[in-house]
Structures are given as C-alpha cells and as structure tokens.
C-alpha cells in the first residue's frame, strides 16, 4: 500500500470552470502544466509528471455540448493538440494520458449511437480525430486493448434512468504509447458506488518506475 500521496494540480484561471490533478505515491522528477496553447492552457487541461522514462498526463478535453461556440473551441483544441500528441509519441519516452476526452470513439462506446450521431462527443469529425490519434500518431486505447466487450461505459447522464439502465458513453480513456500499453494487465470501471456522472477507470501496468 502506498504511503502519503503527493498532490499536483493544474487549475483553470476561471474559478470553478475546469482543472486536472494527480496524486503520486512518490515525488516526480518534473511536473509541468499546459501544452503550449495560448487559448487553452489557462483552462486547466494538461498536467504532466515525469518518473524516469515514463510520463503520466492528466487530461481534460473541452466539451462542445453547451453551445456551438464551445463546439468550435473544441475543434480548435483538437487541431492544436494532435501535433502535440505526435511529438510526444516520437519523443522516445513512454506516456500514459488519462482523463475525460469527451469523445466516444466507435459505436460500441455508447448505447444510443444512432440517436447521437449529430451530438457533440460523437460527431464524425471528433471520431475521425480520435482515429488519427490511434492510427496516425500511434497511440493505444489501453482499455480496448484489454477489454473488447460492449456496454463498458464511464459516463451516464443524470437525466432519466441512464445509470440504472446503463445508457452510457465511454469518454474517459487511458491512452498510451505502445511500449507501456503492452505492459497493461488489468482494466476495470468502478461502478459499485456512484460518485458523479463519471466512473473511475483503473488500469494496472506491469512496470517498475
């Protein structure tokens, strides 16, 4: 069992808006925030901690569901972030990027996919972008590497009986470089209790820091 955990955070400049964090059982070699975006680094969306040859990143991609303006901001984020992912993948380091990506990649990743084809989070442009992350930039969807089953979701609306009926979306990911992805041995989505509209995604790796 780990001892005292060390917390690191990237807060949004706008109070109560967004932010990411991580708790580490050992002190990272280095911690950094942001990915070099003038528009988005103030929104608390990227926190990186380095441990030897491995880097862990806590991520939070924008949602476009509130307005067309925010959807266009989400598209700008995606255009700016893909080159960053390509550089990280080519850096020679191993990376695990964890968090809410606000995109369901394939039809298997949400219950009512036909009704949501024009909804933010399952738009063709968003899905194609995530496909480029895997197919062009070389990242691995670690959960799907371990668990190909349908109806494995991490988010449910508070409306209706979405949680009770498991009418959900898989929008939380651990996306990793191939070397560390190959070391993943177990994945689970914690649903014994409901903490929020998201459920924790846990993946175990056979990797020594």
Protein Blocks (a to p, Z undefined) as FASTA:
>chain_A
ZZdddddddddfbghibccddddfbdcfbdcedjhiaklmmnopaccddehjbccddddd
ddfklpmklmmmmmmmmmmmmmmmmmmmmnopacddedjehiafblmlpfklmlmmmggh
iafklmmmmmmmmmmnopacfklmmmmcghiafbdcfehjllmnopacdfbdcdddfklm
mmpcbdcddfkbcfblbdcddddddddZZ
